[in-house]
Amino acid sequence: MIEKGIDCGSLIRSMGEAARSAGQVLAGASSARKAAALEAAAAAILGERDAILAANAEDMARASANGLSPAMLDRLRLDLARVEAMAAGVEAVAHLRDPVGRIIDETLRPNGLILQRVRVPLGVIGIIYESRPNVTADAGALCLKSGNAAILRGGSEAMASNRAIHAALVRGIVSEGLPEQSIQLVGVTDRAAVGAMLTAAGLIDIIVPRGGKSLVARVQEEARVPVLAHLDGINHVYIDAAADPAKAIDITVNAKMRRTGVCGAMETLLIDRAYPDPKALIGALIETGCVVRGDAAVQALDVRVTAASTEDWDTEYLDAIASVAIVDGIDGAMAHIARHGSHHTDAIVTEDKPTAERFLAGVDSAIVAHNASTQFADGGEFGMGAEIGISTGRLHARGPVALEGLTTYKWLVRGTGQTRP
């Protein structure tokens, strides 16, 4: 256990150097070897489930005493089913197609040169995250499978859980002959460690933050290495006039209330002014325990609705709260999303295909859905096994970032003696 008070700059520097060496081994490791290591890691997580749950119970007790919000407590909490799902996620990553070495495209030039673009690892990836201990397993597994070394810095509220999960991961990968430093955990809670990671140019190749707005904003402001991130998940569901009422209710309630603390949760519901039964939608949300804040038209539908403030339309609640507005058709919905959205995940519910296609094409978000809940914004649901995060930027990777998003490419040029005239 690393104690607080250590020189964080020296710590991150030594971890970065060790990760660089481990990354060289991982970049040349075969797909079969990486898969075997992850299978062993998944088995180790299951084998250590009692220790992991005991560590999580310590974290939960401390977090409750410190007044952590219900949504954050839900993110932190582990039970047997979640530990088993974590292990299953690591094993699923082990069996995914390895992106390293994959030929993206190949060209034969008129001069006889053969050009190939081939996927290669990014190198050393730093992941800074809060609350969710499963990120330790997901991020570590994805980095290793894609040939990258990982430096993980979880939140202080989950330190015991992260240590227990990390120990199991390392036990598994070492048993298959891969370096212990392939997946490292920063064992200090000192926030200076985050600053040291953000300025570790030359040692860390990319930073992936997963957490609240303040964390991500700090990372984006202070980082001296590239960042792959999303700042907010202000996600919308738009109920079109041609929506099926049963689907509209089911999708709305699921998008908001399945898990309110995940980044794919709906925060704003938009209802077409021509939709025939908006009151039923509002009532369904309220009856499942959701606080509804609405514009004047929504307030007129149900006395339990409180007035939405200007700030509500730009708020990621991560709680059982939703803002609701009546809009003038798809044009009104798309204008609202363009003005208040965060380019994360937005959905339309409609049986009118041309309207749906217009929404899918016109909404500029990383994930745009038709007749499906925004809670599908998850790498596992996309068949990626797990994800390292959701990217809302436009460069390198967008949406759930998994194996392919953790690689770049290099050009291979094959000739027969050609020289340039």
C-alpha positions in Angstrom: 0.0 0.0 0.0 1.4 3.4 -1.0 1.0 6.1 1.6 0.0 9.6 1.1 2.7 12.2 1.1 4.9 10.5 -1.5 6.3 12.6 -4.3 3.6 12.1 -6.9 5.7 13.4 -9.7 8.3 10.8 -9.0 5.7 8.1 -8.5 4.0 8.7 -11.9 7.4 9.0 -13.6 8.5 5.6 -12.4 5.1 4.1 -13.2 5.2 5.6 -16.7 8.7 4.2 -17.3 7.6 0.8 -16.1 4.5 1.0 -18.3 6.5 1.9 -21.3 8.6 -1.2 -20.9 5.6 -3.4 -20.3 3.9 -1.9 -23.3 6.7 -3.0 -25.6 6.1 -6.5 -24.5 2.3 -6.2 -24.9 2.7 -4.7 -28.4 4.5 -7.9 -29.5 2.4 -10.4 -27.6 0.2 -12.8 -29.6 -3.5 -12.7 -29.5 -3.6 -16.1 -27.9 -1.3 -15.0 -25.1 -3.3 -11.9 -24.3 -6.5 -13.9 -24.4 -5.1 -16.5 -22.0 -3.9 -13.7 -19.6 -7.4 -12.2 -19.6 -9.1 -15.5 -19.1 -6.8 -16.0 -16.1 -7.6 -12.5 -14.8 -11.4 -13.2 -15.1 -11.0 -16.4 -13.1 -8.9 -14.6 -10.5 -11.7 -12.0 -10.1 -14.2 -14.8 -9.5 -11.8 -16.5 -7.1 -11.3 -13.4 -5.1 -15.0 -12.3 -5.1 -15.3 -12.5 -1.3 -12.2 -10.2 -0.8 -13.5 -7.8 -3.5 -17.0 -7.7 -1.8 -15.4 -7.2 1.6 -13.3 -4.3 0.3 -16.3 -2.8 -1.4 -18.3 -3.0 1.9 -15.5 -0.9 3.5 -15.8 1.7 0.7 -19.6 1.8 0.9 -19.6 2.3 4.6 -17.1 5.2 4.3 -18.9 6.8 1.4 -22.3 6.6 3.2 -20.7 8.2 6.3 -19.3 11.0 4.0 -22.7 11.7 2.5 -22.1 10.5 -1.0 -25.3 10.9 -3.1 -27.6 7.9 -3.8 -26.6 8.0 -7.5 -22.9 7.9 -6.6 -23.4 5.2 -4.1 -25.2 3.1 -6.8 -22.1 3.5 -9.0 -19.8 2.5 -6.2 -21.8 -0.5 -4.9 -20.8 -4.1 -5.8 -22.7 -7.2 -5.2 -22.2 -10.8 -6.3 -24.0 -10.3 -9.6 -21.9 -7.2 -10.4 -18.7 -9.0 -9.6 -19.7 -11.9 -11.8 -20.6 -9.5 -14.6 -17.2 -7.8 -14.2 -15.5 -11.2 -14.6 -17.7 -12.0 -17.5 -16.8 -8.7 -19.1 -13.1 -9.4 -18.8 -13.6 -12.9 -20.3 -15.7 -11.4 -23.1 -12.8 -9.0 -24.0 -10.4 -11.9 -24.1 -12.5 -13.5 -26.8 -13.0 -10.4 -29.0 -11.1 -10.0 -32.2 -7.7 -8.5 -31.6 -7.4 -5.2 -33.5 -3.5 -5.1 -33.4 -1.9 -6.0 -36.7 -5.2 -5.7 -38.6 -4.8 -4.3 -42.1 -7.2 -1.4 -42.5 -6.6 -1.0 -46.2 -4.0 -1.8 -48.9 -3.0 0.1 -52.1 -0.8 -0.9 -55.0 0.8 2.3 -56.4 1.6 2.7 -60.1 5.3 2.5 -59.3 4.8 -1.0 -57.7 4.9 0.1 -54.1 2.5 -1.7 -51.8 1.1 0.6 -49.0 -0.8 -0.8 -46.0 -2.3 0.9 -43.0 -2.0 -1.4 -40.0 -3.5 -1.0 -36.5 -1.0 -0.6 -33.7 -1.4 0.1 -29.9 -1.5 3.7 -28.7 1.1 2.9 -26.1 0.6 3.9 -22.4 -3.0 4.9 -21.5 -3.8 6.7 -18.3 -7.4 6.3 -17.0 -8.7 8.6 -14.3 -12.1 7.7 -13.0 -14.5 8.0 -10.1 -16.8 5.7 -8.1 -17.3 2.8 -10.4 -14.8 0.0 -9.4 -15.7 -2.1 -12.4 -13.8 0.4 -14.5 -10.6 -1.0 -13.0 -11.4 -4.4 -14.6 -12.9 -3.0 -17.9 -10.2 -0.5 -18.6 -7.4 -2.9 -17.6 -8.8 -5.6 -19.8 -9.4 -3.4 -22.8 -5.9 -1.8 -22.6 -4.2 -5.2 -22.4 -6.1 -6.8 -25.2 -5.3 -3.9 -27.5 -1.6 -4.1 -26.6 -1.5 -1.0 -24.4 -0.1 -0.6 -20.9 -2.5 1.0 -18.4 -2.0 3.4 -15.5 -5.3 3.5 -13.5 -6.2 6.2 -11.0 -9.5 5.5 -9.4 -11.4 7.8 -6.9 -10.5 7.7 -3.3 -14.1 6.6 -2.5 -13.4 3.3 -4.2 -9.8 2.7 -3.2 -10.2 -0.5 -1.3 -12.4 -2.0 -4.1 -10.0 -0.9 -6.8 -7.0 -2.4 -5.0 -8.8 -5.8 -4.6 -9.8 -5.9 -8.2 -6.4 -4.8 -9.4 -4.7 -7.4 -7.4 -6.8 -10.1 -9.0 -6.2 -8.8 -12.5 -2.4 -8.7 -11.9 -2.4 -12.2 -10.5 -4.1 -13.5 -13.6 -1.9 -11.8 -16.2 1.3 -12.6 -14.4 0.3 -16.3 -14.3 0.4 -16.2 -18.1 3.8 -14.6 -18.3 2.8 -11.0 -19.0 4.5 -8.2 -17.1 3.0 -7.1 -13.7 3.4 -3.5 -14.9 1.0 -4.0 -17.8 -1.8 -2.8 -15.5 -0.8 -0.5 -12.7 -3.0 1.2 -10.1 -2.0 4.6 -8.6 -2.3 3.8 -4.9 -2.5 7.3 -3.5 -5.5 9.5 -3.0 -3.5 12.7 -3.2 -5.0 14.8 -6.1 -1.4 15.7 -7.1 -1.2 12.3 -8.7 -3.8 13.4 -11.2 -1.9 16.5 -12.0 1.3 14.4 -12.5 -0.5 12.1 -14.9 -1.9 15.0 -16.9 1.6 16.5 -17.4 3.4 13.2 -18.1 4.0 13.9 -21.8 6.4 11.3 -23.2 5.4 8.7 -20.6 1.6 8.6 -21.0 0.3 8.8 -24.5 -3.4 9.5 -23.9 -5.6 10.2 -20.9 -9.2 8.9 -20.6 -11.2 10.5 -17.8 -14.4 8.9 -16.5 -16.3 10.8 -13.9 -18.2 13.9 -13.0 -18.1 17.3 -14.8 -15.5 18.8 -12.5 -13.0 15.9 -13.0 -13.4 15.9 -16.8 -13.2 19.7 -17.0 -10.0 19.7 -14.9 -8.5 17.0 -17.1 -9.3 18.9 -20.3 -8.0 22.1 -18.9 -4.7 20.9 -17.4 -3.7 18.0 -19.7 -0.5 18.2 -21.7 -1.2 14.9 -23.4 -4.2 14.1 -25.6 -7.5 13.5 -23.9 -10.4 11.2 -24.9 -13.5 12.2 -23.0 -17.0 13.5 -22.7 -17.9 16.3 -20.4 -21.7 15.8 -19.9 -24.4 13.2 -20.7 -27.3 15.6 -21.3 -29.3 13.0 -23.3 -32.7 13.6 -24.8 -35.6 11.4 -25.8 -38.0 13.0 -28.4 -41.5 11.6 -28.6 -42.8 12.3 -32.1 -46.5 12.8 -33.0 -46.3 9.4 -34.8 -44.9 7.6 -31.8 -46.5 4.3 -30.6 -47.9 5.3 -27.1 -46.8 2.0 -25.4 -43.3 2.3 -26.8 -43.1 6.0 -25.8 -43.9 5.2 -22.2 -41.6 2.1 -22.0 -38.7 3.8 -23.6 -39.1 7.1 -21.6 -39.3 5.3 -18.3 -36.4 3.0 -19.0 -34.2 5.8 -20.4 -34.6 7.8 -17.2 -35.2 5.3 -14.4 -33.4 2.0 -15.2 -30.2 3.5 -13.7 -30.3 7.2 -13.1 -26.6 7.5 -12.4 -25.2 6.3 -15.7 -24.0 8.6 -18.4 -26.6 7.2 -20.8 -29.6 8.1 -18.7 -32.1 10.5 -20.3 -32.1 13.9 -18.7 -34.6 15.8 -20.9 -37.8 14.5 -22.5 -39.1 16.4 -25.5 -42.7 15.8 -26.6 -44.2 16.8 -29.9 -47.0 19.3 -29.4 -49.1 17.1 -31.7 -48.5 13.9 -29.7 -52.0 12.7 -28.6 -51.3 11.8 -24.9 -48.5 13.7 -23.3 -50.2 13.5 -19.9 -49.7 9.7 -19.8 -46.0 10.1 -20.4 -45.6 12.6 -17.6 -47.7 10.5 -15.2 -45.6 7.4 -16.0 -42.4 9.2 -15.0 -43.8 10.6 -11.8 -45.3 7.3 -10.8 -41.9 5.6 -11.0 -40.5 8.1 -8.6 -39.1 10.7 -11.0 -39.3 14.4 -10.2 -40.5 16.2 -13.3 -39.5 19.8 -14.0 -41.3 21.2 -17.0 -42.2 24.3 -19.1 -45.5 26.0 -18.7 -47.3 23.6 -21.1 -46.0 20.5 -19.2 -47.0 22.0 -15.9 -50.5 22.4 -17.2 -50.7 18.7 -17.7 -50.0 17.6 -14.2 -50.1 19.6 -10.9 -47.1 17.5 -9.6 -44.8 19.1 -12.2 -42.6 21.9 -10.9 -41.3 24.7 -13.0 -38.1 24.1 -15.0 -35.4 26.8 -14.6 -33.2 28.0 -17.4 -30.4 25.9 -15.9 -32.4 22.7 -16.0 -32.1 22.3 -19.7 -28.3 22.2 -19.4 -28.1 19.9 -16.3 -26.9 16.3 -16.1 -28.9 15.3 -13.1 -27.6 11.7 -12.7 -30.6 11.3 -10.4 -34.4 10.6 -10.5 -35.1 14.1 -12.0 -36.1 14.9 -15.6 -36.7 18.2 -17.4 -39.6 18.0 -19.9 -40.6 20.4 -22.7 -43.3 20.5 -25.4 -41.7 21.2 -28.8 -43.0 22.0 -32.3 -42.3 18.7 -34.1 -38.9 17.4 -35.1 -37.6 20.9 -36.0 -38.3 22.1 -32.5 -36.7 18.9 -31.0 -33.6 19.2 -33.1 -33.2 22.9 -32.3 -33.5 22.2 -28.6 -31.0 19.4 -28.7 -28.6 21.5 -30.7 -28.9 24.3 -28.2 -28.7 22.2 -25.0 -27.3 18.8 -25.8 -23.9 17.5 -25.1 -23.4 15.3 -28.2 -23.6 12.1 -26.1 -26.8 10.1 -26.8 -30.2 11.2 -28.1 -33.2 9.2 -29.2 -36.4 9.6 -31.2 -39.6 7.5 -30.7 -41.7 7.4 -33.8 -43.3 5.0 -36.3 -42.7 7.5 -39.2 -39.5 6.2 -40.9 -38.7 9.4 -42.9 -38.9 11.4 -39.6 -36.7 8.9 -37.9 -34.1 9.0 -40.6 -34.1 12.8 -40.6 -33.4 12.7 -36.8 -30.7 10.1 -37.1 -29.0 12.1 -39.8 -29.5 15.6 -38.4 -28.7 15.2 -34.7 -24.9 15.6 -34.1 -24.3 13.2 -31.2 -22.0 10.3 -30.8 -25.0 7.9 -30.5 -28.4 8.6 -32.1 -31.2 6.0 -31.6 -34.6 5.3 -33.1 -37.2 3.5 -30.9 -34.6 2.5 -28.3 -33.6 3.6 -24.9 -30.6 5.9 -24.4 -29.5 3.4 -21.7 -28.1 1.3 -24.5 -25.1 3.7 -24.7 -22.7 1.1 -23.4 -19.9 -0.8 -24.9 -21.1 -4.1 -23.7 -24.5 -3.5 -25.3 -22.7 -2.6 -28.5 -21.0 -6.0 -28.6 -17.6 -4.6 -27.5 -17.4 -6.7 -24.4 -16.7 -3.5 -22.3 -15.8 0.1 -22.9 -13.1 2.5 -21.6 -15.5 5.4 -21.9 -17.9 7.3 -24.2 -16.2 9.9 -26.4 -18.3 12.8 -27.6 -15.4 14.5 -29.5 -14.9 14.2 -33.3 -11.3 13.1 -33.5 -9.9 9.6 -33.3 -12.8 7.8 -31.7 -16.5 8.6 -31.0 -19.2 6.9 -28.9 -18.2 3.8 -26.8 -14.5 3.4 -27.0 -13.3 -0.2 -26.9 -10.5 -2.1 -28.6 -10.4 -0.4 -31.9 -10.6 3.0 -30.3 -7.5 2.2 -28.3 -5.4 1.7 -31.4 -3.9 4.0 -34.0 -2.2 2.9 -37.2 1.1 3.1 -39.0 1.9 2.8 -42.7 3.8 -0.1 -44.0 5.6 0.5 -47.4 6.8 -2.6 -49.3 8.9 -2.1 -52.4 11.2 -3.9 -54.8 14.0 -1.3 -55.0 12.0 1.8 -56.0 13.7 5.2 -55.6 12.0 8.5 -56.0 12.8 10.5 -59.2 
